[in-house]
């Protein structure tokens, strides 16, 4: 495929995919006069918009619909006829890659049969060349250095994706297309120059966990990295640039190329660099853990007790949101060499990228993508979900109820005393018929039992349980009544009733995808707030239940979320005279924090202030207590401070 020959047509399968569209862009830029044909199943408008935003010459682009697993890849007969009269270079990128939802049959259909169909199309149109995009994962569990020359040495594969791509390579090797290239890519990441990305897999699977740590753990504390195997990274723009350049200078016959960065990092080195990009510069090196895990896995292959323990650990990691399907990728025994390909690319003027030079763009590009798509993710999470909640008639719960309806929730059952208040909350909403009120006084244990029995008898699905109702009495312990009635009431509403609901309803949630239970707790469980000792104790009791339940229900797929909020302007805080004029969080902001935690399934959410004091409590309890007491007294006087500042400003103006 030597440059300078007659004008050509470049046909790209899977052109709407992460790499496919980048290849289309590179072909349009590099081959300034050639025609590019993009074969897509769907997503034509999105592809054109993406290319147009990057100033590609769309006049030379033709997008055709097809299905890679169909005969002739679903390309219409008249289009096949046109292609047969042109000098066509094919780039086969279409593939199924979804390690989170393994499906051996679909992997076989798309990756093997799809490649066979693409080669049949190449033969029909007498394609001049065929560039097949593969993966370094075809090495399987090979022990040693895997080079471009290796193929048959793979001893086995941990995923059906890897094995299917290995078999697809064999089809290309046996093909009669005169010029054939197999391009084994490393783990793709976003564009090295912009940080933009298309699909969150590979190392991106850990970014949400890193973001959660960044939000909840105070800065300055060392965070651990765990030693794992080498991960050959490859920015998507570098992959496209390399494939197009190598294909344009290919000779007859078969050539295999390894396309990834020259500096292959270990997984823990990658995580360290990402953590540093997120502002976490103090890293605790636990590389020895990786070796211990490797030894454990090898022993577990022949020990049923260790096998069961391993399965339990994986179930717990899954519940914690750790993408366990990536752990096998990270624990890679193979070392990869790209010496031959790298030397060839340098001859073509293409230098290897370096992760250290663009990791911050990858991290912040991911953050920007998360923020940009927040509404879509919210709707995707709540769409079709069935919710049971308490406290939906006012305050934070009422605002959450409205926002869940906005996000397409299927149904919401609100447990409470005031049906008319619930009706008033949802009355303006067009989807109000999705809300049902179930009478239940949380102060009455019999009422709670009746509500649970009613939900169980209805045999209704439950995906999300929201425990928003709470009772707060601003009173010192020594000022409470002799019968401690306040203590009994707060214990019933804040601890006993929620625990009763969890015990009765959680069994209905087992096996439901993305099942969540959330409790709205308080920052006073982290700070020592005078007047709220009993209230904090009842909330802290439920917090502990939420901490232990994931261990008791390991592998059930249910996330337990605790959200510790500061004071929020609600009817519950309005009854406290001394709090009426102090600054508080709005119900809108508070509900957003809770819904965001629900969506991500983070075990804990709250404020940096609460997290800081929680750490300080462990390091120096007396100092934490003193600062809490001083801070609380100053906080109560903020209206007075505001008046002083206002008076001073008025004097200055005068």
N, C-alpha and C positions, 0 to 999 in steps of 0.2 A: 504494500500500500504506500508507494513512494509518492511524495509530494511533487507537484509539477506535472502530473498526468492530467488526462482529460477531466472535465468537471464530473463530479460524482454526486451520488445521493447517499446520505447517511441515515440508516433506519435504526431507531432506538426503541427497544421494547421496554415496558415499565417506565415510560418517559415521565409519568406524573409522580414517581417515587422520589425518595430522598436523593439518591445518586443519579437516577435517570434524568431528572430535570436539570441537574448540574452538568451532566454530560451534554444535554441539548444546548445549554448555554455555552459551554466550551466549544462545541462543534460550530455553532453559529459565529463565534468570535474568531476561532482559528482558521476555519475554512470559509473565507469571506465571500466566496462566489458559489459554493456548493449549496445544494438543497438538503434540508433536514426534515425527515419524516418522523413524527413522534407517534408511537403506537400506545394508546391508552385505553383502559377499560372505562374509566370515568375521570372527572376532574379536569376537563379541557379548559374551562374558563379560568380555573385557579392557576393552571400551568401557564396560560397566556398572560395572565395578570402578573405572575411572578417574573416571567421573562421580560415583559414590558417594563417593569419597575427597574430592571437591570439593563435597560437600553439595548436589548437584543433586536436584531433585524427580523421582525416577524413576517416580513414579506417573503422570506425564504423558508418559512416554516409551514409545514402541512401537518395537521393533527388528524389522525384517523382512529376510528373506534375499532377495537378488537378484543380478543380474549386469548391469552397465550396458550391455554390448554385446549383450544379448539383447533380443528383442521385448518392448516395454513394460518394459524394464530388468529382466526376469525377475520382475516383481511378479505374484503370483497373481491370477487373475481376480476372486475375491471381494474381495481387498484393493483392486483397481482400482475395483471397484464402490463400495466404501465411500468411497474418496477422491473419486470423482466426485460424491458428494453433499455434499462439504465445500468450504469456501473454502480452497484450498491455495496456499501460496507455496512454490515450489521453489527449492532452492539446489543447484546442480550443481558439486560439488567433485571428483568422481571423475575421476582422470586417471592416466596413466602418466608418471612423471618419474624417469628413471634414466639420467643422462648417462654414468655409468661403463660401462653395458652398452647402448649404443645399438642400437635395433631399430626401423627405420623402419616395418616392417609392423605391429608391436605398437603403436607410437605412433599410427599411422593408425587401427587398430582401436579402441583405447580412447579416444583423445582426439577423433577426428573422428566415427567411427561411434557411439561412446558418447554423444557430445553429440547426434547425430541421434536416437538412441533416447530420450534423456532429453526432447528436445523433442517427440517423438511421444507420450510418456507425458503430458507437460504438456498437449498438445492433447486427448488422450483424456479426461483428467479435468477439462478446462476450467480449468486452473490460472489463478489471478488474476495471478500474476507469475512471472518466471523470472530468477533471479540466477545468472549464469555466472561462475565463477572462472577467470580467465585469468592471464597473466603479462606483465611488461614485456618479456620476451624476444621477443615478437611483433614488436618493432621491428627485429629482425635486425641488419644492419650499417648501419643508417641513420646518416648523418653529419649531426649537428645536434641540435636540441632536439626531442624526441619528446613530444607533449602528448596529452591525452585525445581530441583531434580527429583525430589521425593514424590511418590504417589502411592505405590503399592505397599509401602512400609507402615501405613496407618494401622494400628492394632485394634481399633474399635472407637466408637464415638459416643459421647455422653448424651447427645440429643439427636432426634430424627432429622432436624435441620442440617446438622453437620454431615450425617451419613447420606442424606439425599443430595447435598451439594457434591459430595465425593462421587456418587454414581453419575451425576450430571457431567462431571469432568470427563468420565470415561466415554460418554457419548460424543463429546467434542473431540477427544483424542482419536476416536474411530471414524470421524466424519471425513468426507471427501472434499470439503471446501478447501480450496488451494492454500489460503492463508488463514491460520487459526491461532488465536491468542487466548490464553487462560490467565485472568488477572485475579490473583488471590489478594483480596483487600484485608487490611487489619481492621480493628474495631473503629467504625466510623464515628467521628464527632463533627460538630458544626464547622461552619466556614471559619478558617483561621484568621481571615482579615476582618470579618464583621461579627463573628460569634453566633450568627443566626443558625438555627437548626430546624429540622422538619419533624423528626420522629424521636421520641424520648425512649431510647433503649441503651444498651451497653452501659458505659459509666454514668450516663444520665440517670440510671435507675437509683443511684445513691444520692443524687443531688437534693431530693426532697428531705432525706434524713439529715443531710448536712445543713440544710436550711432550718430544719426544726431545731437542731443543736444550736445554730447561730442565734436563733430567737430566744432560746430558753436558758442557755448556759452563759453566765457572765463572762465578758471579755477578760482575757488575762489568764484564765484557767487553762492548764495544758489538756489537750485532747489526745486520745490514743489513735495510732495507726497500727494496722495489723499486717504483718508481712505475708504477701501472696506471690503468685508466679508472675512472669513477664506478660505484659499486655501490649501488643504492637498497635499503636494508635495511628489513625490516618484521618486528617481533616478532609471533609467531603470535597472541597475545592481542589486540594492537592490530588486526591484520587482521580477526579475527572481530568485534571490537567495531565497527569501521568498516563492514564489510559489512552487518551486521545493522541498524545505525542508518541507513545510507544506503538500504537496501532498504525499511525501514519508512516512509521518507518520500519514496519515489519517486513520480514522476508518470507518466502514460501515455506510451507510446512507448519509445524507446531512450535510455539514458544510459550513458556510459562513464566509469569512475572509475579514477584511478591511486592505489593505496593503498600508500604507503610513507612513511618519515620525511621531514620537510621538509628536514632537513640531510643531503644526499646526500654520503657520504664516498667518497674514492678508496680503492681496494683497499689501497694501502700505508698509508693512514691507519688503516684498520680493523685491519691486521696490527700496526701500532704500538700501538694501544690494547689489543689482545689481549696482546701481549708485555708491555706495562706491567702489565696485570692479572695476568700470570704472574710479576711481580716483576722484569721486565727493563726497567729505566728508562733505560739507555743505548742509544740507537738510532743507528746510522750510516745517514744518509739517502743512498740511492743512487737517487733518483728519476729521474736521467738514464738509468738502465738501461732503464726502461720505454719511453722515447722511442727508444732504440737498438733495442730489440726490435721496436717498431712499424715502424721503417725497414727492419729486416732482413726482417720478414715480407712487407712490400710488395715488396722486391726479389726475395725468394725465389719469388714468384708467376711471375716471368719468367726465372728463372735455375736451371737444373737442378742445378748444383753446390751452390748455396745451398739448394735444395729438399732434396737428399740430406743436407746438413749439418743442416738443421732436423729432418728425420726422425730422424737419429741422436741429436740433442739430446733430442727428445721421448722416444725409447726409453730413453735414459739416465735422464731424469727419472722415467719410469715405473718403472724398476728401483729408483730411489732412494726410491720411495714417494710421490713428488709427484703428486697427482691431476691429470694433464695435461688431463683432460676439463674441468677447471674453469678452465684457463688462458685458454681462449677467452672464458669468461664474464668473467674479471677484466680481460681486455684489450678493454674495451667502448668503441667509438668514440662511442656514443650518449650524449647528456645527456638526462635525464628531468625532466619538469616535472609537478608535481601541484598547481599553484596553484589550479585550479578545485575539485578535490576537497578540498584542505586547507581552503579557505575555507568550503566547505559543512559540513565536519566541525566546524569551530570554531563555526559557527552552531548545530550540534547539541550543543555542549558537549564535544566530543572533541578534545583537544589532541594534537599529534604527540609521540611518544616521542623520546628522544635516546639514541643508542648509548652515549655517554660516561657516562650515568647508570646503565646496567645491564650494561655489558660485563663487570664482575667477576663478576656473578651468572651470566652466560652461560658464562664460563670455568670457574668452580668448579662450576656445574651439570653441565657436560660432564665434568669430572674425577670428580664423584660418580657420574655415570652409568657411567663407565668402570670405576670400582672396584666398583660394585654388580653389573655384568654380567661381571666378570672370568672367573668360572667358565664362564659360557655361551659367552664368546668363545673360551676355551681349548678347550672341547669342539668348538665350531664349526670351529676351525682344524685340530685333529688328527683329527676324525671322518673316517674313510675314508682317511686318509693312510697311505702305505707308507714305512717308515723303515729306513735302514741305519745302524748305529752301532758305534763302538768304545768300549771301556771300560764296557760294560754289566754287568759281573759284580761291580762293587764301587764304593764311593764315590759321587761325584756321578752317574756314569752309571747306576748301579743305581737310585738314587732317581728319576732322570729316566725310566727304563724303567717303573717302577711308576706314575708319574704320567701318562705317556703312555697306558698301558693304561686308567687311570681315565678318560681323556679320549676314549676311543673310537677309538684308532688302529686301522687295519685290520690291519697286520702290522709286525713289527719283526724284522730280521735282525741278530743281535749277532755281530760278528766278535771272536774272542778265543781264548785257549788253554784256558779252563776251562769246559767245558760244564756240569759239575756245579754250579759256582757260579752260572751263569746260571739253571739249573733251580731252585736254592735261592732265588734272588731272586724269581722269579715263581711259585713253588709255591703260596703262599697266595692268589694272584689268580685269580678265576673265569675270566678271559680269557687264561690262560697259554698256551693253544694257539695264540694269535696270535704267539707269540715263537718264533723259530727260531735255533739256534746254528750258526754257520759257522766251523769251525776256521781259525784264522789267528794266527800269531805275528808281531806287528808288528816284532820284531827280525830276522826272516828275510825278506829281500826276495823270495825265491821263494815263500814262503807268501802274501805280499801279492799277488803276481802271480796265484797260483792262485785266491785268493779273488775277485779282480776277474774273472778268466776265468769262474769259476763263476756269478757274478751276471750276467755278460753272456750266458752260454749259456742261463740260465734265462729271459732276456728279461722279467724281472719289472719292474714299474713302481717307480720311486723318486721320492718327493716330498721327502724330508728326509734329509740326510746329517749325522749327528752325530759329530764327532771329539772324543770325550771322553777317550780313553786318553792318558796322558802318563807320562813318566819324569822324576823329579826327583832329583838327587844333590847333597846339600848339601856342597859341597867347593870350596875355593878353587882357581883354575886352577893355581897353583904347587904345590899339594898333590896334584894328580892323578898317576896312574901315568905312567911314561915313554912308554908306547905310546898314551896318551890314550884308553884304552878307554872311559872314562866319556863322553868327548866323542862318540865314535863311536856308543855306544848311545843317548845322548840325541838325537843328530842323526837317527838312524834312526827312533826312536819318535815324536819330536816334530815332525820336519820331512819326512823322506824318505817314510815310510810314508803320512802323510796326503796329501802331494802326489801320490803314486802313486794313491791311492784317488780323489782329486778328478779327476785326469786320465782315469782309466778309467771313472768312474761318472757324472760330470756330464753327458756327452752323453745319458745316459738320462733326465735330468731336464728337458731342454729342452722347452718347451711344456707342462709340467705346471703347473697353477695353484698359485700361492703356493709355488713351489719354494724350498727353503732349504738352505744349507750352513752349519753352525755349528762353530766351534772354540772350545774352552775354553782361553783363554790365561791370562796371569798379570799381576798388578800389578807384578811385578819387571821388566816391559818398560817401565814408566813411572817406576819408582823405581830408584835404584842400591842394590841389596841385596847386601852382602858374602856370599860363599859361593855365590851363585847366578848368577854371571856367565855361565857356559856354558849353564846351563839357560835363562836369560833370552834369550840369543842364539838358541838353537834355536827358542824360542817366537816371538821377534820376527821370525825369518825367515819363519815361516808367516803371521804377522800381515801382513807386507808382501805376500805372495802374495794374501792375502784383500783387501788394499787395491787391488791392480792388476787382479785377475781381473774385477771388474765392468766395467772399461773394455774388457778384452779380449772380454768376452761381452755387450757392450751390446745390449740388445734381446731377449735370450734369456729374460728373465723370471725369472732366478735371483738370489736375494738371498744375499750372503755376510755372515755375522754373526760378529764377533769379540767374545767376552766375556772381559774381563780381571778375574779374581777375585783377592781377597787369599787368605791362607792359609785352607784349609778342612780341617776335621777329618776326614781320610780315612786309609785304610791307607797311602797314599803318604806322608803327613806323619808318621804314627806311627813310621816307621823313623828319623826324625831325632831323636836323643836331646835335643838342646838346644831342640827345639820342642814337646816333649810337654806341657809345662804352661802354655804361653802361650795367651792367648785366640785363638780362631779362629772362622771362620764355620761354621755347621752345614751338613751336606750338604743338609738340607731347604731352608734359605734359599738356598744356592748353586744348587741345581737350579731353584728358583723364578725366580731371576734369569736363568738360561739359557733356561728355557721361555718367560718373558715376552719376552725378546729374540727368540726364535724366532717367537713369535706375531706380533710387530710387524714383524719383518724389519729392525730397526735395524742399521745397519752396525757400530756399536760399542756395547757396554754395559759397565758396570763400576761403580766407586765414585767419589764426589766427590774422594776423596783422590788417586786415580790421575790424574784429570783435572787437578787442581790442579798436581800435580808435572809433568805433561806440558807444561803451559803454562809453568811456572817453568823447565823445562829449556831452553826456547827463549829466554826472557827473560834468564835469569842461570844458566848451567850450573853455575858454581862453587858458588853458593848452594844450588842444588837438590841437588848432590852432597853438600854438607856437611850439609844438613838430613836427607837420606836416611840418611846414615851415622849421624848422632846419633840419629835416630828409630829406626833398626833396633836399635841397641845398647840404647836405653831399652826398646824393645818386648820384647827377649829377657829383660829383667830385671823384667817386669811381675809374675811370681809372687813375686819378692822384695819388690817394692813393696807387693803385696797383703798379704804377711805383716807388713810394717812397719805398715801401716794397721790391720790386725786387732789387732796387739799394742797399738797406741796406743788403740784403742777399748776393749780389755779393761782397760787401765790407767784409762781415764776412767770405766768402769763401776765399777771397784773403788773 
